């Protein structure tokens, strides 16, 4: 849903880091970094542009709200 939310903002999402054959990955506009700390149940979610600039809070809120809309639309 997050990748769909990003795509709705006009960015194209091509692949995830779990792709096994990296030779077939087209260039991406940016990336999402997700870190999970299992001892504290904290999730660190960061968004970066292709220039490796972290997106601001307002941008991240917009992405997550778009993802929420996508999830609500696909569940009905």
mmJSON file of the N, C-alpha and C atoms, coordinates in Angstrom:
{"data_MODEL":{"atom_site":{
"group_PDB":["ATOM","ATOM","ATOM","ATOM","ATOM","ATOM","ATOM","ATOM","ATOM","ATOM","ATOM","ATOM","ATOM","ATOM","ATOM","ATOM","ATOM","ATOM","ATOM","ATOM","ATOM","ATOM","ATOM","ATOM","ATOM","ATOM","ATOM","ATOM","ATOM","ATOM","ATOM","ATOM","ATOM","ATOM","ATOM","ATOM","ATOM","ATOM","ATOM","ATOM","ATOM","ATOM","ATOM","ATOM","ATOM","ATOM","ATOM","ATOM","ATOM","ATOM","ATOM","ATOM","ATOM","ATOM","ATOM","ATOM","ATOM","ATOM","ATOM","ATOM","ATOM","ATOM","ATOM","ATOM","ATOM","ATOM","ATOM","ATOM","ATOM","ATOM","ATOM","ATOM","ATOM","ATOM","ATOM","ATOM","ATOM","ATOM","ATOM","ATOM","ATOM","ATOM","ATOM","ATOM","ATOM","ATOM","ATOM","ATOM","ATOM","ATOM","ATOM","ATOM","ATOM","ATOM","ATOM","ATOM","ATOM","ATOM","ATOM","ATOM","ATOM","ATOM","ATOM","ATOM","ATOM","ATOM","ATOM","ATOM","ATOM","ATOM","ATOM","ATOM","ATOM","ATOM","ATOM","ATOM","ATOM","ATOM","ATOM","ATOM","ATOM","ATOM","ATOM","ATOM","ATOM","ATOM","ATOM","ATOM","ATOM","ATOM","ATOM","ATOM","ATOM","ATOM","ATOM","ATOM","ATOM","ATOM","ATOM","ATOM","ATOM","ATOM","ATOM","ATOM","ATOM","ATOM","ATOM","ATOM","ATOM","ATOM","ATOM","ATOM","ATOM","ATOM","ATOM","ATOM","ATOM","ATOM","ATOM","ATOM","ATOM","ATOM","ATOM","ATOM","ATOM","ATOM","ATOM","ATOM","ATOM","ATOM","ATOM","ATOM","ATOM","ATOM","ATOM","ATOM","ATOM","ATOM","ATOM","ATOM","ATOM","ATOM","ATOM","ATOM","ATOM","ATOM","ATOM","ATOM","ATOM","ATOM","ATOM","ATOM","ATOM","ATOM","ATOM","ATOM","ATOM","ATOM","ATOM","ATOM","ATOM","ATOM","ATOM","ATOM","ATOM","ATOM","ATOM","ATOM","ATOM","ATOM","ATOM","ATOM","ATOM","ATOM","ATOM","ATOM","ATOM","ATOM","ATOM","ATOM","ATOM","ATOM","ATOM","ATOM","ATOM","ATOM","ATOM","ATOM"],
"id":[1,2,3,4,5,6,7,8,9,10,11,12,13,14,15,16,17,18,19,20,21,22,23,24,25,26,27,28,29,30,31,32,33,34,35,36,37,38,39,40,41,42,43,44,45,46,47,48,49,50,51,52,53,54,55,56,57,58,59,60,61,62,63,64,65,66,67,68,69,70,71,72,73,74,75,76,77,78,79,80,81,82,83,84,85,86,87,88,89,90,91,92,93,94,95,96,97,98,99,100,101,102,103,104,105,106,107,108,109,110,111,112,113,114,115,116,117,118,119,120,121,122,123,124,125,126,127,128,129,130,131,132,133,134,135,136,137,138,139,140,141,142,143,144,145,146,147,148,149,150,151,152,153,154,155,156,157,158,159,160,161,162,163,164,165,166,167,168,169,170,171,172,173,174,175,176,177,178,179,180,181,182,183,184,185,186,187,188,189,190,191,192,193,194,195,196,197,198,199,200,201,202,203,204,205,206,207,208,209,210,211,212,213,214,215,216,217,218,219,220,221,222,223,224,225,226,227,228],
"type_symbol":["N","C","C","N","C","C","N","C","C","N","C","C","N","C","C","N","C","C","N","C","C","N","C","C","N","C","C","N","C","C","N","C","C","N","C","C","N","C","C","N","C","C","N","C","C","N","C","C","N","C","C","N","C","C","N","C","C","N","C","C","N","C","C","N","C","C","N","C","C","N","C","C","N","C","C","N","C","C","N","C","C","N","C","C","N","C","C","N","C","C","N","C","C","N","C","C","N","C","C","N","C","C","N","C","C","N","C","C","N","C","C","N","C","C","N","C","C","N","C","C","N","C","C","N","C","C","N","C","C","N","C","C","N","C","C","N","C","C","N","C","C","N","C","C","N","C","C","N","C","C","N","C","C","N","C","C","N","C","C","N","C","C","N","C","C","N","C","C","N","C","C","N","C","C","N","C","C","N","C","C","N","C","C","N","C","C","N","C","C","N","C","C","N","C","C","N","C","C","N","C","C","N","C","C","N","C","C","N","C","C","N","C","C","N","C","C","N","C","C","N","C","C","N","C","C","N","C","C"],
"label_atom_id":["N","CA","C","N","CA","C","N","CA","C","N","CA","C","N","CA","C","N","CA","C","N","CA","C","N","CA","C","N","CA","C","N","CA","C","N","CA","C","N","CA","C","N","CA","C","N","CA","C","N","CA","C","N","CA","C","N","CA","C","N","CA","C","N","CA","C","N","CA","C","N","CA","C","N","CA","C","N","CA","C","N","CA","C","N","CA","C","N","CA","C","N","CA","C","N","CA","C","N","CA","C","N","CA","C","N","CA","C","N","CA","C","N","CA","C","N","CA","C","N","CA","C","N","CA","C","N","CA","C","N","CA","C","N","CA","C","N","CA","C","N","CA","C","N","CA","C","N","CA","C","N","CA","C","N","CA","C","N","CA","C","N","CA","C","N","CA","C","N","CA","C","N","CA","C","N","CA","C","N","CA","C","N","CA","C","N","CA","C","N","CA","C","N","CA","C","N","CA","C","N","CA","C","N","CA","C","N","CA","C","N","CA","C","N","CA","C","N","CA","C","N","CA","C","N","CA","C","N","CA","C","N","CA","C","N","CA","C","N","CA","C","N","CA","C","N","CA","C","N","CA","C","N","CA","C","N","CA","C","N","CA","C","N","CA","C"],
"label_alt_id":[null,null,null,null,null,null,null,null,null,null,null,null,null,null,null,null,null,null,null,null,null,null,null,null,null,null,null,null,null,null,null,null,null,null,null,null,null,null,null,null,null,null,null,null,null,null,null,null,null,null,null,null,null,null,null,null,null,null,null,null,null,null,null,null,null,null,null,null,null,null,null,null,null,null,null,null,null,null,null,null,null,null,null,null,null,null,null,null,null,null,null,null,null,null,null,null,null,null,null,null,null,null,null,null,null,null,null,null,null,null,null,null,null,null,null,null,null,null,null,null,null,null,null,null,null,null,null,null,null,null,null,null,null,null,null,null,null,null,null,null,null,null,null,null,null,null,null,null,null,null,null,null,null,null,null,null,null,null,null,null,null,null,null,null,null,null,null,null,null,null,null,null,null,null,null,null,null,null,null,null,null,null,null,null,null,null,null,null,null,null,null,null,null,null,null,null,null,null,null,null,null,null,null,null,null,null,null,null,null,null,null,null,null,null,null,null,null,null,null,null,null,null,null,null,null,null,null,null],
"label_comp_id":["UNK","UNK","UNK","UNK","UNK","UNK","UNK","UNK","UNK","UNK","UNK","UNK","UNK","UNK","UNK","UNK","UNK","UNK","UNK","UNK","UNK","UNK","UNK","UNK","UNK","UNK","UNK","UNK","UNK","UNK","UNK","UNK","UNK","UNK","UNK","UNK","UNK","UNK","UNK","UNK","UNK","UNK","UNK","UNK","UNK","UNK","UNK","UNK","UNK","UNK","UNK","UNK","UNK","UNK","UNK","UNK","UNK","UNK","UNK","UNK","UNK","UNK","UNK","UNK","UNK","UNK","UNK","UNK","UNK","UNK","UNK","UNK","UNK","UNK","UNK","UNK","UNK","UNK","UNK","UNK","UNK","UNK","UNK","UNK","UNK","UNK","UNK","UNK","UNK","UNK","UNK","UNK","UNK","UNK","UNK","UNK","UNK","UNK","UNK","UNK","UNK","UNK","UNK","UNK","UNK","UNK","UNK","UNK","UNK","UNK","UNK","UNK","UNK","UNK","UNK","UNK","UNK","UNK","UNK","UNK","UNK","UNK","UNK","UNK","UNK","UNK","UNK","UNK","UNK","UNK","UNK","UNK","UNK","UNK","UNK","UNK","UNK","UNK","UNK","UNK","UNK","UNK","UNK","UNK","UNK","UNK","UNK","UNK","UNK","UNK","UNK","UNK","UNK","UNK","UNK","UNK","UNK","UNK","UNK","UNK","UNK","UNK","UNK","UNK","UNK","UNK","UNK","UNK","UNK","UNK","UNK","UNK","UNK","UNK","UNK","UNK","UNK","UNK","UNK","UNK","UNK","UNK","UNK","UNK","UNK","UNK","UNK","UNK","UNK","UNK","UNK","UNK","UNK","UNK","UNK","UNK","UNK","UNK","UNK","UNK","UNK","UNK","UNK","UNK","UNK","UNK","UNK","UNK","UNK","UNK","UNK","UNK","UNK","UNK","UNK","UNK","UNK","UNK","UNK","UNK","UNK","UNK","UNK","UNK","UNK","UNK","UNK","UNK"],
"label_asym_id":["A","A","A","A","A","A","A","A","A","A","A","A","A","A","A","A","A","A","A","A","A","A","A","A","A","A","A","A","A","A","A","A","A","A","A","A","A","A","A","A","A","A","A","A","A","A","A","A","A","A","A","A","A","A","A","A","A","A","A","A","A","A","A","A","A","A","A","A","A","A","A","A","A","A","A","A","A","A","A","A","A","A","A","A","A","A","A","A","A","A","A","A","A","A","A","A","A","A","A","A","A","A","A","A","A","A","A","A","A","A","A","A","A","A","A","A","A","A","A","A","A","A","A","A","A","A","A","A","A","A","A","A","A","A","A","A","A","A","A","A","A","A","A","A","A","A","A","A","A","A","A","A","A","A","A","A","A","A","A","A","A","A","A","A","A","A","A","A","A","A","A","A","A","A","A","A","A","A","A","A","A","A","A","A","A","A","A","A","A","A","A","A","A","A","A","A","A","A","A","A","A","A","A","A","A","A","A","A","A","A","A","A","A","A","A","A","A","A","A","A","A","A","A","A","A","A","A","A"],
"label_entity_id":["1","1","1","1","1","1","1","1","1","1","1","1","1","1","1","1","1","1","1","1","1","1","1","1","1","1","1","1","1","1","1","1","1","1","1","1","1","1","1","1","1","1","1","1","1","1","1","1","1","1","1","1","1","1","1","1","1","1","1","1","1","1","1","1","1","1","1","1","1","1","1","1","1","1","1","1","1","1","1","1","1","1","1","1","1","1","1","1","1","1","1","1","1","1","1","1","1","1","1","1","1","1","1","1","1","1","1","1","1","1","1","1","1","1","1","1","1","1","1","1","1","1","1","1","1","1","1","1","1","1","1","1","1","1","1","1","1","1","1","1","1","1","1","1","1","1","1","1","1","1","1","1","1","1","1","1","1","1","1","1","1","1","1","1","1","1","1","1","1","1","1","1","1","1","1","1","1","1","1","1","1","1","1","1","1","1","1","1","1","1","1","1","1","1","1","1","1","1","1","1","1","1","1","1","1","1","1","1","1","1","1","1","1","1","1","1","1","1","1","1","1","1","1","1","1","1","1","1"],
"label_seq_id":[1,1,1,2,2,2,3,3,3,4,4,4,5,5,5,6,6,6,7,7,7,8,8,8,9,9,9,10,10,10,11,11,11,12,12,12,13,13,13,14,14,14,15,15,15,16,16,16,17,17,17,18,18,18,19,19,19,20,20,20,21,21,21,22,22,22,23,23,23,24,24,24,25,25,25,26,26,26,27,27,27,28,28,28,29,29,29,30,30,30,31,31,31,32,32,32,33,33,33,34,34,34,35,35,35,36,36,36,37,37,37,38,38,38,39,39,39,40,40,40,41,41,41,42,42,42,43,43,43,44,44,44,45,45,45,46,46,46,47,47,47,48,48,48,49,49,49,50,50,50,51,51,51,52,52,52,53,53,53,54,54,54,55,55,55,56,56,56,57,57,57,58,58,58,59,59,59,60,60,60,61,61,61,62,62,62,63,63,63,64,64,64,65,65,65,66,66,66,67,67,67,68,68,68,69,69,69,70,70,70,71,71,71,72,72,72,73,73,73,74,74,74,75,75,75,76,76,76],
"pdbx_PDB_ins_code":[null,null,null,null,null,null,null,null,null,null,null,null,null,null,null,null,null,null,null,null,null,null,null,null,null,null,null,null,null,null,null,null,null,null,null,null,null,null,null,null,null,null,null,null,null,null,null,null,null,null,null,null,null,null,null,null,null,null,null,null,null,null,null,null,null,null,null,null,null,null,null,null,null,null,null,null,null,null,null,null,null,null,null,null,null,null,null,null,null,null,null,null,null,null,null,null,null,null,null,null,null,null,null,null,null,null,null,null,null,null,null,null,null,null,null,null,null,null,null,null,null,null,null,null,null,null,null,null,null,null,null,null,null,null,null,null,null,null,null,null,null,null,null,null,null,null,null,null,null,null,null,null,null,null,null,null,null,null,null,null,null,null,null,null,null,null,null,null,null,null,null,null,null,null,null,null,null,null,null,null,null,null,null,null,null,null,null,null,null,null,null,null,null,null,null,null,null,null,null,null,null,null,null,null,null,null,null,null,null,null,null,null,null,null,null,null,null,null,null,null,null,null,null,null,null,null,null,null],
"Cartn_x":[0.819,0.0,0.864,1.978,2.859,3.42,3.851,4.396,3.327,2.084,0.988,0.719,0.814,0.641,1.702,2.927,4.007,3.735,3.3,3.009,1.899,0.912,-0.171,0.339,1.486,2.07,2.851,2.908,3.595,4.954,5.366,6.63,6.373,7.337,7.198,7.957,7.313,7.928,8.229,9.48,9.897,10.091,10.752,11.143,11.449,11.577,11.986,13.396,13.999,15.355,15.391,14.237,14.204,14.267,14.345,14.45,15.745,15.636,16.803,17.778,17.283,18.162,18.279,19.279,19.442,19.822,20.239,20.638,19.448,18.23,17.031,16.265,16.856,16.171,16.368,15.272,15.411,15.727,16.217,16.52,15.255,15.413,14.273,14.404,13.269,13.238,13.69,13.659,14.027,13.883,13.902,13.744,13.096,12.644,12.057,12.943,13.285,14.074,13.184,13.029,12.205,13.088,13.153,13.906,12.941,13.004,12.135,13.006,12.722,13.414,12.474,12.77,11.864,11.791,12.813,12.775,11.887,11.817,10.994,9.73,9.543,8.395,8.305,9.447,9.492,9.781,9.135,9.375,9.879,11.017,11.602,11.394,10.631,10.286,10.853,11.75,12.378,12.189,11.96,11.783,12.909,13.54,14.638,14.368,14.779,14.689,15.9,15.939,17.088,18.372,18.25,19.419,19.822,19.191,19.426,19.091,18.084,17.581,16.349,16.33,15.187,13.985,12.83,11.616,11.22,10.543,10.096,8.831,8.463,7.304,6.023,5.82,4.596,4.519,5.658,5.686,5.365,5.936,5.706,4.248,3.67,2.252,1.404,1.741,1.003,1.103,2.292,2.485,1.648,1.693,0.958,-0.552,-1.023,-2.454,-2.89,-2.056,-2.361,-2.401,-1.468,-1.456,-2.722,-3.158,-4.388,-5.589,-5.644,-6.727,-6.707,-5.521,-5.395,-5.907,-5.519,-5.966,-7.478,-8.067,-9.517,-10.233,-9.688,-10.299,-10.217,-9.084,-8.902,-9.637,-10.033,-10.748,-12.246,-12.749,-14.205,-14.548],
"Cartn_y":[-1.194,0.0,1.261,1.213,2.386,2.663,1.609,1.823,2.347,1.901,2.437,3.891,4.226,5.615,6.515,6.015,6.776,6.933,5.866,5.921,6.923,7.045,8.013,9.445,9.659,10.997,11.317,10.369,10.623,9.959,9.221,8.503,7.086,6.506,5.134,4.207,3.108,2.126,0.893,0.499,-0.584,-1.916,-1.945,-3.223,-3.045,-4.152,-4.104,-4.665,-4.473,-4.98,-6.499,-7.137,-8.591,-9.238,-8.443,-8.99,-9.786,-11.005,-11.881,-11.534,-11.126,-10.845,-9.335,-8.737,-7.285,-6.747,-7.601,-7.125,-6.65,-7.017,-6.654,-5.495,-4.839,-3.759,-2.446,-1.801,-0.478,0.566,1.735,2.772,3.226,3.644,4.076,5.55,6.181,7.588,7.808,6.78,6.899,5.552,5.543,4.276,4.476,3.359,3.331,2.431,2.894,2.09,1.778,0.502,0.08,-0.71,-0.26,-0.971,-1.317,-2.549,-2.998,-3.441,-2.896,-3.296,-4.218,-5.503,-6.481,-6.378,-5.842,-5.738,-4.598,-3.523,-2.379,-2.222,-3.098,-3.022,-1.675,-1.07,0.205,-0.052,0.727,0.647,2.007,2.014,3.237,3.201,4.141,4.194,5.488,5.366,6.542,6.498,7.652,7.785,8.655,8.222,8.965,9.196,10.342,10.629,10.03,10.117,9.59,10.348,11.539,12.316,11.984,10.94,10.482,11.55,12.345,13.352,12.769,12.78,12.25,13.171,12.584,13.384,13.956,15.082,15.725,15.092,15.5,14.939,15.105,16.273,16.508,15.571,15.341,14.419,12.998,12.576,11.22,11.041,12.036,11.965,11.84,12.59,12.518,11.116,10.532,9.179,8.173,8.244,7.292,7.472,8.707,8.937,8.377,8.533,7.957,6.437,5.856,4.402,3.944,4.698,4.369,4.383,5.378,5.471,4.272,3.879,2.715,1.468,1.272,0.097,0.087,1.22,1.29,0.993,1.478,1.266,-0.199,-0.858,-2.245,-3.238,-2.852,-3.761,-3.769,-2.836,-2.756,-3.205],
"Cartn_z":[0.0,0.0,0.0,0.711,0.742,-0.65,-1.348,-2.691,-3.634,-3.463,-4.283,-3.935,-2.637,-2.224,-2.828,-2.879,-3.504,-4.989,-5.634,-7.07,-7.373,-6.488,-6.692,-6.649,-5.994,-5.93,-7.197,-8.141,-9.395,-9.501,-8.481,-8.528,-9.015,-9.68,-10.143,-9.202,-8.83,-7.955,-8.791,-8.838,-9.717,-9.015,-7.89,-7.298,-5.817,-5.134,-3.734,-3.607,-2.441,-2.231,-2.218,-2.052,-1.995,-3.374,-4.424,-5.768,-5.885,-6.383,-6.429,-7.546,-8.707,-9.839,-10.024,-9.394,-9.43,-10.801,-11.729,-13.056,-13.88,-13.47,-14.227,-13.6,-12.607,-11.899,-12.641,-13.067,-13.684,-12.613,-13.001,-12.006,-11.281,-10.041,-9.229,-8.877,-8.557,-8.171,-6.734,-5.924,-4.524,-3.85,-2.514,-1.814,-0.464,0.088,1.421,2.27,3.447,4.379,5.571,5.87,7.002,7.955,9.203,10.238,11.365,11.822,12.906,14.072,15.25,16.464,17.23,17.232,17.835,19.355,20.002,21.46,21.936,21.175,21.589,20.748,19.76,18.845,18.136,17.867,17.15,15.674,14.818,13.383,12.92,12.252,11.709,10.202,9.677,8.257,7.684,6.699,6.09,4.583,4.004,2.566,2.026,0.945,0.348,-1.131,-1.623,-3.054,-3.755,-5.075,-5.824,-5.491,-4.925,-4.5,-3.07,-2.504,-1.137,-0.105,-0.402,0.53,1.203,2.516,3.248,3.071,2.817,2.683,4.035,4.012,5.231,5.782,6.978,7.662,6.851,6.255,5.477,4.273,3.614,2.476,2.912,4.031,4.523,4.919,5.57,5.927,4.672,3.634,2.367,1.755,1.769,1.231,2.016,3.345,4.167,4.037,3.922,3.705,2.352,1.339,0.026,0.109,0.863,1.045,1.758,2.743,3.469,2.525,1.66,0.678,-0.26,-0.706,-1.595,-0.891,0.371,1.117,1.285,1.604,1.775,0.467,-0.64,-1.95,-2.365,-2.081,-2.518,-1.636,-0.458,0.455,0.195,-0.576,-0.811,-2.189],
"occupancy":[1.0,1.0,1.0,1.0,1.0,1.0,1.0,1.0,1.0,1.0,1.0,1.0,1.0,1.0,1.0,1.0,1.0,1.0,1.0,1.0,1.0,1.0,1.0,1.0,1.0,1.0,1.0,1.0,1.0,1.0,1.0,1.0,1.0,1.0,1.0,1.0,1.0,1.0,1.0,1.0,1.0,1.0,1.0,1.0,1.0,1.0,1.0,1.0,1.0,1.0,1.0,1.0,1.0,1.0,1.0,1.0,1.0,1.0,1.0,1.0,1.0,1.0,1.0,1.0,1.0,1.0,1.0,1.0,1.0,1.0,1.0,1.0,1.0,1.0,1.0,1.0,1.0,1.0,1.0,1.0,1.0,1.0,1.0,1.0,1.0,1.0,1.0,1.0,1.0,1.0,1.0,1.0,1.0,1.0,1.0,1.0,1.0,1.0,1.0,1.0,1.0,1.0,1.0,1.0,1.0,1.0,1.0,1.0,1.0,1.0,1.0,1.0,1.0,1.0,1.0,1.0,1.0,1.0,1.0,1.0,1.0,1.0,1.0,1.0,1.0,1.0,1.0,1.0,1.0,1.0,1.0,1.0,1.0,1.0,1.0,1.0,1.0,1.0,1.0,1.0,1.0,1.0,1.0,1.0,1.0,1.0,1.0,1.0,1.0,1.0,1.0,1.0,1.0,1.0,1.0,1.0,1.0,1.0,1.0,1.0,1.0,1.0,1.0,1.0,1.0,1.0,1.0,1.0,1.0,1.0,1.0,1.0,1.0,1.0,1.0,1.0,1.0,1.0,1.0,1.0,1.0,1.0,1.0,1.0,1.0,1.0,1.0,1.0,1.0,1.0,1.0,1.0,1.0,1.0,1.0,1.0,1.0,1.0,1.0,1.0,1.0,1.0,1.0,1.0,1.0,1.0,1.0,1.0,1.0,1.0,1.0,1.0,1.0,1.0,1.0,1.0,1.0,1.0,1.0,1.0,1.0,1.0,1.0,1.0,1.0,1.0,1.0,1.0],
"B_iso_or_equiv":[0.0,0.0,0.0,0.0,0.0,0.0,0.0,0.0,0.0,0.0,0.0,0.0,0.0,0.0,0.0,0.0,0.0,0.0,0.0,0.0,0.0,0.0,0.0,0.0,0.0,0.0,0.0,0.0,0.0,0.0,0.0,0.0,0.0,0.0,0.0,0.0,0.0,0.0,0.0,0.0,0.0,0.0,0.0,0.0,0.0,0.0,0.0,0.0,0.0,0.0,0.0,0.0,0.0,0.0,0.0,0.0,0.0,0.0,0.0,0.0,0.0,0.0,0.0,0.0,0.0,0.0,0.0,0.0,0.0,0.0,0.0,0.0,0.0,0.0,0.0,0.0,0.0,0.0,0.0,0.0,0.0,0.0,0.0,0.0,0.0,0.0,0.0,0.0,0.0,0.0,0.0,0.0,0.0,0.0,0.0,0.0,0.0,0.0,0.0,0.0,0.0,0.0,0.0,0.0,0.0,0.0,0.0,0.0,0.0,0.0,0.0,0.0,0.0,0.0,0.0,0.0,0.0,0.0,0.0,0.0,0.0,0.0,0.0,0.0,0.0,0.0,0.0,0.0,0.0,0.0,0.0,0.0,0.0,0.0,0.0,0.0,0.0,0.0,0.0,0.0,0.0,0.0,0.0,0.0,0.0,0.0,0.0,0.0,0.0,0.0,0.0,0.0,0.0,0.0,0.0,0.0,0.0,0.0,0.0,0.0,0.0,0.0,0.0,0.0,0.0,0.0,0.0,0.0,0.0,0.0,0.0,0.0,0.0,0.0,0.0,0.0,0.0,0.0,0.0,0.0,0.0,0.0,0.0,0.0,0.0,0.0,0.0,0.0,0.0,0.0,0.0,0.0,0.0,0.0,0.0,0.0,0.0,0.0,0.0,0.0,0.0,0.0,0.0,0.0,0.0,0.0,0.0,0.0,0.0,0.0,0.0,0.0,0.0,0.0,0.0,0.0,0.0,0.0,0.0,0.0,0.0,0.0,0.0,0.0,0.0,0.0,0.0,0.0],
"pdbx_formal_charge":[null,null,null,null,null,null,null,null,null,null,null,null,null,null,null,null,null,null,null,null,null,null,null,null,null,null,null,null,null,null,null,null,null,null,null,null,null,null,null,null,null,null,null,null,null,null,null,null,null,null,null,null,null,null,null,null,null,null,null,null,null,null,null,null,null,null,null,null,null,null,null,null,null,null,null,null,null,null,null,null,null,null,null,null,null,null,null,null,null,null,null,null,null,null,null,null,null,null,null,null,null,null,null,null,null,null,null,null,null,null,null,null,null,null,null,null,null,null,null,null,null,null,null,null,null,null,null,null,null,null,null,null,null,null,null,null,null,null,null,null,null,null,null,null,null,null,null,null,null,null,null,null,null,null,null,null,null,null,null,null,null,null,null,null,null,null,null,null,null,null,null,null,null,null,null,null,null,null,null,null,null,null,null,null,null,null,null,null,null,null,null,null,null,null,null,null,null,null,null,null,null,null,null,null,null,null,null,null,null,null,null,null,null,null,null,null,null,null,null,null,null,null,null,null,null,null,null,null],
"auth_seq_id":[1,1,1,2,2,2,3,3,3,4,4,4,5,5,5,6,6,6,7,7,7,8,8,8,9,9,9,10,10,10,11,11,11,12,12,12,13,13,13,14,14,14,15,15,15,16,16,16,17,17,17,18,18,18,19,19,19,20,20,20,21,21,21,22,22,22,23,23,23,24,24,24,25,25,25,26,26,26,27,27,27,28,28,28,29,29,29,30,30,30,31,31,31,32,32,32,33,33,33,34,34,34,35,35,35,36,36,36,37,37,37,38,38,38,39,39,39,40,40,40,41,41,41,42,42,42,43,43,43,44,44,44,45,45,45,46,46,46,47,47,47,48,48,48,49,49,49,50,50,50,51,51,51,52,52,52,53,53,53,54,54,54,55,55,55,56,56,56,57,57,57,58,58,58,59,59,59,60,60,60,61,61,61,62,62,62,63,63,63,64,64,64,65,65,65,66,66,66,67,67,67,68,68,68,69,69,69,70,70,70,71,71,71,72,72,72,73,73,73,74,74,74,75,75,75,76,76,76],
"auth_comp_id":["UNK","UNK","UNK","UNK","UNK","UNK","UNK","UNK","UNK","UNK","UNK","UNK","UNK","UNK","UNK","UNK","UNK","UNK","UNK","UNK","UNK","UNK","UNK","UNK","UNK","UNK","UNK","UNK","UNK","UNK","UNK","UNK","UNK","UNK","UNK","UNK","UNK","UNK","UNK","UNK","UNK","UNK","UNK","UNK","UNK","UNK","UNK","UNK","UNK","UNK","UNK","UNK","UNK","UNK","UNK","UNK","UNK","UNK","UNK","UNK","UNK","UNK","UNK","UNK","UNK","UNK","UNK","UNK","UNK","UNK","UNK","UNK","UNK","UNK","UNK","UNK","UNK","UNK","UNK","UNK","UNK","UNK","UNK","UNK","UNK","UNK","UNK","UNK","UNK","UNK","UNK","UNK","UNK","UNK","UNK","UNK","UNK","UNK","UNK","UNK","UNK","UNK","UNK","UNK","UNK","UNK","UNK","UNK","UNK","UNK","UNK","UNK","UNK","UNK","UNK","UNK","UNK","UNK","UNK","UNK","UNK","UNK","UNK","UNK","UNK","UNK","UNK","UNK","UNK","UNK","UNK","UNK","UNK","UNK","UNK","UNK","UNK","UNK","UNK","UNK","UNK","UNK","UNK","UNK","UNK","UNK","UNK","UNK","UNK","UNK","UNK","UNK","UNK","UNK","UNK","UNK","UNK","UNK","UNK","UNK","UNK","UNK","UNK","UNK","UNK","UNK","UNK","UNK","UNK","UNK","UNK","UNK","UNK","UNK","UNK","UNK","UNK","UNK","UNK","UNK","UNK","UNK","UNK","UNK","UNK","UNK","UNK","UNK","UNK","UNK","UNK","UNK","UNK","UNK","UNK","UNK","UNK","UNK","UNK","UNK","UNK","UNK","UNK","UNK","UNK","UNK","UNK","UNK","UNK","UNK","UNK","UNK","UNK","UNK","UNK","UNK","UNK","UNK","UNK","UNK","UNK","UNK","UNK","UNK","UNK","UNK","UNK","UNK"],
"auth_asym_id":["A","A","A","A","A","A","A","A","A","A","A","A","A","A","A","A","A","A","A","A","A","A","A","A","A","A","A","A","A","A","A","A","A","A","A","A","A","A","A","A","A","A","A","A","A","A","A","A","A","A","A","A","A","A","A","A","A","A","A","A","A","A","A","A","A","A","A","A","A","A","A","A","A","A","A","A","A","A","A","A","A","A","A","A","A","A","A","A","A","A","A","A","A","A","A","A","A","A","A","A","A","A","A","A","A","A","A","A","A","A","A","A","A","A","A","A","A","A","A","A","A","A","A","A","A","A","A","A","A","A","A","A","A","A","A","A","A","A","A","A","A","A","A","A","A","A","A","A","A","A","A","A","A","A","A","A","A","A","A","A","A","A","A","A","A","A","A","A","A","A","A","A","A","A","A","A","A","A","A","A","A","A","A","A","A","A","A","A","A","A","A","A","A","A","A","A","A","A","A","A","A","A","A","A","A","A","A","A","A","A","A","A","A","A","A","A","A","A","A","A","A","A","A","A","A","A","A","A"],
"auth_atom_id":["N","CA","C","N","CA","C","N","CA","C","N","CA","C","N","CA","C","N","CA","C","N","CA","C","N","CA","C","N","CA","C","N","CA","C","N","CA","C","N","CA","C","N","CA","C","N","CA","C","N","CA","C","N","CA","C","N","CA","C","N","CA","C","N","CA","C","N","CA","C","N","CA","C","N","CA","C","N","CA","C","N","CA","C","N","CA","C","N","CA","C","N","CA","C","N","CA","C","N","CA","C","N","CA","C","N","CA","C","N","CA","C","N","CA","C","N","CA","C","N","CA","C","N","CA","C","N","CA","C","N","CA","C","N","CA","C","N","CA","C","N","CA","C","N","CA","C","N","CA","C","N","CA","C","N","CA","C","N","CA","C","N","CA","C","N","CA","C","N","CA","C","N","CA","C","N","CA","C","N","CA","C","N","CA","C","N","CA","C","N","CA","C","N","CA","C","N","CA","C","N","CA","C","N","CA","C","N","CA","C","N","CA","C","N","CA","C","N","CA","C","N","CA","C","N","CA","C","N","CA","C","N","CA","C","N","CA","C","N","CA","C","N","CA","C","N","CA","C","N","CA","C","N","CA","C","N","CA","C","N","CA","C","N","CA","C"],
"pdbx_PDB_model_num":[1,1,1,1,1,1,1,1,1,1,1,1,1,1,1,1,1,1,1,1,1,1,1,1,1,1,1,1,1,1,1,1,1,1,1,1,1,1,1,1,1,1,1,1,1,1,1,1,1,1,1,1,1,1,1,1,1,1,1,1,1,1,1,1,1,1,1,1,1,1,1,1,1,1,1,1,1,1,1,1,1,1,1,1,1,1,1,1,1,1,1,1,1,1,1,1,1,1,1,1,1,1,1,1,1,1,1,1,1,1,1,1,1,1,1,1,1,1,1,1,1,1,1,1,1,1,1,1,1,1,1,1,1,1,1,1,1,1,1,1,1,1,1,1,1,1,1,1,1,1,1,1,1,1,1,1,1,1,1,1,1,1,1,1,1,1,1,1,1,1,1,1,1,1,1,1,1,1,1,1,1,1,1,1,1,1,1,1,1,1,1,1,1,1,1,1,1,1,1,1,1,1,1,1,1,1,1,1,1,1,1,1,1,1,1,1,1,1,1,1,1,1,1,1,1,1,1,1]
}}}
